[in-house]
């Protein structure tokens, strides 16, 4: 039962992602049904075809972009929890 509750809480817990300029770029979430989730393959921030998605190797997920989480030498992203303004 504890494992079920842990998995359930991970599905519905999300943190907002922001690029270095402070622009919102989705929610880091395991919920595939949330339209802003990075795990929603059909959403703006999770689709491999969306330029705003960190899952798109030619968009926000490009390993050569300085603000991409896939660039080991870049600036990366900021993660904001629910209580962060």
Residue pairs with C-beta under 8 A, 6 or more apart in sequence:
10 30
11 29
11 30
11 31
12 29
12 31
13 29
14 27
14 28
14 29
14 31
14 34
14 36
14 37
15 27
15 28
15 29
15 79
15 80
15 81
15 82
16 24
16 26
16 27
16 28
16 79
16 80
16 81
16 84
17 24
17 25
17 26
17 27
17 28
17 38
17 45
17 54
17 77
17 78
17 79
17 80
18 24
18 25
18 77
18 78
18 79
18 80
19 25
19 60
19 67
19 77
19 78
20 66
20 67
20 75
20 76
20 77
20 78
21 67
22 78
25 45
25 52
25 54
25 60
25 77
26 36
26 37
26 38
26 43
26 44
26 45
26 46
26 52
26 53
26 54
27 34
27 36
27 37
27 38
27 45
28 38
28 79
29 36
29 37
29 38
29 39
30 37
30 39
31 37
31 39
31 40
32 39
32 40
32 41
32 46
33 40
34 40
34 43
35 43
35 44
36 43
36 44
36 45
37 43
37 45
37 46
38 45
38 46
38 53
38 54
38 55
39 46
40 46
40 47
41 47
41 48
41 55
43 50
44 50
44 52
44 53
45 52
45 53
45 54
46 53
46 55
47 53
47 55
47 56
48 55
48 56
48 57
49 56
50 56
50 59
51 58
51 59
51 60
52 59
52 60
53 59
53 60
53 61
54 60
54 61
54 68
54 69
54 70
54 77
55 61
56 62
57 63
57 70
60 67
60 68
61 68
61 69
61 70
62 68
62 70
62 71
63 70
63 71
64 71
65 71
65 74
66 74
66 75
67 74
67 75
67 76
67 77
68 74
68 76
69 76
69 77
